[in-house]
C-alpha cells in the first residue's frame, strides 16, 4: 500500500491512500456539511451498538464544534469507511471539568470491518496528527475494553490493546498511570496521551496534575493499578 500524504498547503487536493481495495481519500479536517452529504459504511458504528446512522450524525456534530476536528477516509463514491475524532474532553469527566486550554481528547477511531487490514487507521492518524496542528497541545485518549471491537478481529483483549497502542505510539502517544476510577479498576483499560513537541510546561503540568487525585485511596492501592 502507498501513502500519498501531507498537503503542502490548503489548496492542494486531499491526500490519497492506495489500498488493495482501491484508492481512499483522507480528509484531515472534514467540514460538518461535507460529512453530512456523504454516506457511511454499514460496517461502522460499533460505538453506537452497530448503528452507522447514529455514528454518521455524531461525526457531523463533532465536526461542527468550535474545537472539534474529524478526519475521515472515504471511497470514490464518497462513502465514509473510517474516521478519527478529536474534540474538547467532556465537562463531566476529570479531563474536561477545568477546561484546560489546549487539552483535547481523541474520542474515537474506527475503520469499517470490511476495510480493516488496508492501512486505513494509519492514514487517519497521519491525517489528524501529521500536519502539526496539535503540536502545541496535549491530546489524551481513554482506552476502555468495552469500547473495542476486538471480537470481530479474532484477537484477545490484551492482543487488541497492544495493537491499538502500537498504532498510537507511532504518532506520539504514550501510556500514563492514573487513579481515574474508570481506568484504574480494570487492568486492560488504559490512558494514553500525546504531548505535542511544542506543548508548554504549564500545560504539561496541568495535565499531569489530573492523573492522580486520590492518593491513599482504594483506587491507588488497588491491585488493578498497573505498577
N, C-alpha and C positions, 0 to 999 in steps of 0.2 A: 504494500500500500504506500501511497505517496502523499506527503503533506505539503500543501501549497499555501502556507500560512501568511504571516502578517502583512497587512496592508501598510504601505509606506505613508499613506495619508488617507483622509476620509473620503477622497474622491475615487480611490481605487475600488475595483469590484470586490465583493466578498470573497474570502479565501475558499478554495475548493479542496476537498479531501477525496482522493481516488480510492475506492474500496472494491473488493471483489463483486459487490452487488451494484456497482455503478457510482457515478460522481455524486458527492454530497456537498452541499453548500453550508458553510459555517457562518452564521451572522453573530458577531461578537456582542452587539448591544441592539437587540431586535426591538423596534418600537411596538407598543401595545397594539396599535391598529394593524400592523403587518401580521402580528401573531394571530389576531382575531380573524384575519382574512384567510389564513392558511387552514388546512385540515390537519388532523393529528392521527398518528399511527394507532391502531387498535391495541397494539402491544404495550402502550404506555398507560400510566395512571395507577401504578401499584400503590402509591401513597394515598390514593382515593379509593382503595378496595377495587382496583381494576376498572375504574371509571374514567376513561380518557376524556370524556366530555367535561367532567369536573376539573381534570388536570389542565385542559385547554383554557378554561375560564380563569383558573388560578395563575397560569403563566401570563395571560394578558393583564391581569390585575397587578401582578408584581412588576411587570414592565412599565406600568403606568404610574408607579410610585415615584416620588421625587428622588429617592435614594435607591430605587430598585433597578436591577440590571439582569437581563435574561439573555443568555447565549443559546441559540437554537441551531440544530442541524436539520436540514430539510432536503428532500429529494427534488428532482427536476419538476415534479408535479406539485411542488410546494406543500408537501406533507411533512409535518414535523415528526422526526424519528428519534430525536434526542434533545435534551436540554440540560442546562445548569443554571441555577439562580443564586443571586447574591442580593441581600437587602439588609436593612437595619434589624438587629435582633428584636424579637417581640418584647414589648414593655413588661409583660407578665413573667419574664424569665430573669434570672440573675444577670445575664449578659446584657439585657436591654433596659433594665429599670432606671439606670442613671443616664441613659442616652449619651454615652461617651462618644465624643467626636472621633470619626474615622475608625470606629469599631463596627465591623459588619459581620454578617453570618451567611455562610453558604447554606442555603436552605434545602437544596436537593440537587442530585444529579441522577439522571435516568436515561437509559437507551432502550428503545423498543426491543422486545425479546427476539424478534426475527433479525435484528441488526447487530446483535452482540457478537463480539469477536472480530469486528471490522475496523477497530481503531477509532470508533466514534467518540468514546469517552476522552481519549487523549486530544482529539480535535476540539471538543467542547472546552476542556480545561485550558488548552492553548489559546483559544479564542477569548476566554474570560480573563486569563492572567498573563498572557504573553505580551500584551501591549503596554504594560507598566501602569495601568490605571490604578491598581491597588498597591503600588509600591510604597506609598506613604501611610498605608492603613494596616490594621490587623484584621484578618478575616478568620473567624473561627467556624468550626463545624462540629456538631454533636452527632456522634455515631451511635444509634440505638439498634440493637439486633432485631427488634420487631419492625423496623423500617426497611430491612434488607430483603430483597427478592432472591435470597440465596437458594431456595429450594429448586427453582427452575434452572439454576446453573449447574446443579449436580455437586456443588461444594458443601462442605460443612460450614458451620458458623465461623469458626476460627479461620478456616481457609479463605472464606469470602472476605472476612475482616482484613486479613493480610493483603489480599488482592486490592481492596479499596485503599489501604494505607500506601501500598507501593505506587498506585496511581497518584494519590495526593502528594506523596513525598517528592515525586518528580517535579511538582510545581510549588515546592517550598513549604509544605505543611509538615508539622511535627507533632508528636504526642505531648500532652500536658496532663499531669496529675491534677485532680481536683476532688473536693469533697461535695460537689454538687450532687444531691441525692440521686437524681435520675441516672447519673453516670456511675457514681461510686458503688451503688448497690450491686451492679452486675459486671462481672469480670470481662464480658465480651463487649460492653459498651466502651466508648472512648471519646475523649475531647481532643481534637486536633486544631491547630491554628497555623496560619501563615503570617509571620511578622514581616512586613514589607522591608526591603533593604533600606528604605529612607524613612521608616517609621520613627517618630520622635521618641526620646527617652520617657517623656511624661506619659505618652500613650501606652508604651510598653509596660510602664509601672502600673498604670491604671488597670490594664488588662490582667496582669499577673496578680494584682491585688484582689481580683474577683475569684481566683482559683480556690482559695481556702478561706472559709468564713466561720467554720465550726470547729476550731482547734480544740481537741479534747473530747469532741462529741463521739457518738456511736458511729458516725459515718467515717471519721478519720481512723478510729480504732477497728473498724470493720475488717474482717478477713477479705472482703471483696475489693478493698482499695489496693491497687497494684503497688508493690514496693519498688 
